[in-house]
Amino acid sequence: MIQVKIEKEKEKEYYRKISILGHAMYADFGKDIVCSSVSSIVTTTINGILSFDVNSLTYQVDQKGMMIHILKNDHITQTLIRNMIHLLKELQESYKEFIEIK
């Protein structure tokens, strides 16, 4: 199962950190549409944000998954992160056994 953990700044209600860990196990590696969807959503969002401002976020990828650190609370960054989370939640509605968002 893919686990997405979202952390917000408590007082200001903006996104600060998102971790995406695990494998959906929907299908074999390389054929898993849930993992492919998550990868596409997240990669497109990160690339979009960085095309506006390379200092908006940092991210790290390893064998376990990805960690995104959101460094700026500007309108573009937060809007694109909100959109990414919305898309991941829509995916979760269709594939509840394979992705969990906290």
C-alpha positions, 0 to 999 in steps of 0.5 A, spaced: 500 500 500 502 507 498 501 511 504 501 518 503 502 523 509 501 530 509 503 535 514 501 542 515 503 548 519 499 548 525 498 555 526 498 558 518 494 552 515 499 551 509 502 545 507 510 543 509 511 536 508 509 530 504 511 523 504 509 518 499 512 511 501 511 504 499 508 500 493 500 499 491 501 492 490 495 493 485 500 489 479 507 487 478 512 492 478 512 496 472 505 494 470 502 497 477 497 503 474 496 505 481 503 507 482 504 510 475 498 514 477 501 517 483 508 518 480 505 522 474 501 526 479 507 527 484 512 528 478 508 533 474 506 537 480 513 538 483 516 540 476 510 545 475 512 548 482 519 548 480 518 551 473 516 557 477 521 557 483 526 553 484 527 555 491 519 553 493 521 546 495 526 540 495 525 533 494 528 526 496 527 520 492 529 513 495 527 506 494 522 507 500 519 513 496 519 520 496 519 526 501 517 533 499 519 539 503 515 545 501 519 551 503 514 557 501 507 559 502 506 562 496 500 562 492 502 558 486 506 553 490 500 552 495 495 551 490 499 546 486 500 542 492 492 542 494 491 540 487 496 534 487 493 532 494 486 533 491 488 528 485 491 523 490 484 523 494 480 522 488 485 516 486 484 513 493 477 513 492 477 508 486 483 504 489 482 504 497 486 498 498 492 500 495 493 508 497 492 511 504 492 518 505 493 521 512 
